[in-house]
């Protein structure tokens, strides 16, 4: 059973109504966890201050022992400062990691909830056009690939500015020329990082798309493996999987090549900058360089600057390393945005169908003939109603003549017709899964619409969890009563587990009639004003059919039931019978 709520897709979108870019998508979720991410940056900044104090204490101790020849026992205070800085940095690093990882976890959970909400509001017709494997890859791997962006890259892009500036101030206080050399060489690293990262972003997006396709391709082949073996197509399928895997491997290797290239370039420029600084300090202490602030250099200042120089570049190198996390996240976000907003565009008609007291309707061009009016049998004239006015359904071409209905509550409508006459298309249009070609559709019913397909959705879990999935407020007693009403309780009690009976994949362990009655139990536990059924009694035994007939009589009270069926007993039981005739396809 599918329940269509009266909430629109727009309320679930993570950003504004217009389609965002991948970067805007990520930034929108960053705003949700700004406190945690900023706390991580603050912890990292204080860690840098302790790093500076740690190396200053270390150099003071080294100078006292080497130059002043003082015993190490006289440096107890500085040793305690050194030890305190090391412990403090460890503690602050742990705090930084905690806040950043917690923010990343919350954001990824939020993104997955958004995806589930979009899929829940999407038309089942739309979802069947995409492989389950692709959806699974997107839900698990693509969202997981954003972890590095939120937990590593975002805090580091702030620390890549704050930490070098703090170290630059310390170096500038000791020797302004050394600080100038660091300041000149620093922009080269972000520059090359951006140039290399632009190519990495494009590759990661291609990598993400290929990963989805490969996952969907592999899952589809595994799901239909028995069919492939029966048709003797094993070798062809193996060749397909091998070809797709090789293409996937090629893209992954290209991404790794870009990563290694960027790391090599950054290490090269970092080494050059530190080497230039070491040459200047060495020749200044040797006395070969006497101009500028060279004469003011001592063992203390020179050693401190040499130790802090790699620490100056380390945040930039970390940012470069995490820049590939950014590229991966942007590639995944761009694909995710395409999927989410494409789904949203295809499900806007869910909103169009909903109305409050008949004020809202889907208005389209209409033409006339073929009416069904219930005014002659209107026992609920003042009750809620479902009204169709010159409604034509189909895809590019119409499948039905214009339909005009005026159906009050407590009525059973049966739709029949030859194969291809538009029965399922009409049900999908009434459920809001697809737009009509022309005409209007209004209703003044508050609440949701339930749609029960011919093959009900049963998940691999207990009967209790299966019922709770679409009837979350039902108690165990109510579930037991609903199952007993459909004569399922005695059949399930045979294994002495009752509601705790475990159902296998695809309803394994239940017969077709039992699965259909299980779906009916969901409807009984969570009835809606309009309930739509697609062939509810098809391929069922006489016992199961009789139980379904009785359940329909119960559901009919104060509700509108719309059923597509060829069952003569259902047609006889109906209040209205619409037979869709064949029409010559023509453009509206």
Secondary structure, 3 states (H helix, E strand, C coil): CEEECCCCHHHHCCCCCCCCCHHHHHHHHHHHCHHHHHHHHHHHHHHHHHHHHHHHHHHHHHHHHHCCCCCHHHHHHHHHHHHHHHHHHHHHHHHHHHHHHHHHHHHHHHHHHHHHHHHHHCCHHHHCCCCHHHHHHHHHHHHHCCHHHHHHHHHHHHHHHHHHHHHHHHHHHHCHHHHHHHHHHHHHHHHHHHHHHHHHHHHHHHHHHHHHHHHHHHHHHHHCHHHHHHCCCHHHHHHHHHHHHHHHHHHHHHHHHHHHHHHHHHHHHHHHHHHHHHHHHHHHHHCCCCCHHHHHCCHHHHHHHHHHHHHHHHHHHHHHHHHHHHHHHHHHHHHHHHHHHHHHHHCCHHHHHCCCCCCCCECCCCCCCCECCCHHHCCCCCCCEEEEEEEECECCCECCCCEEEEEECCEEEEEEECCCCCHHHHHHHHHCCCCCCEEEEEECCCCCEEEECCCCCCCCCEHHHHHHHHCCCCCHHHHHHHHHHCCCHHHHHHHCCHHHCECCHHHCCCCHHHHHHHHHHHHHHCCCCEEEEECCCCCCCHHHHHHHHHHHHHHHCCCEEEEECCCHHHHHHCCEEEEECCCCCCCC
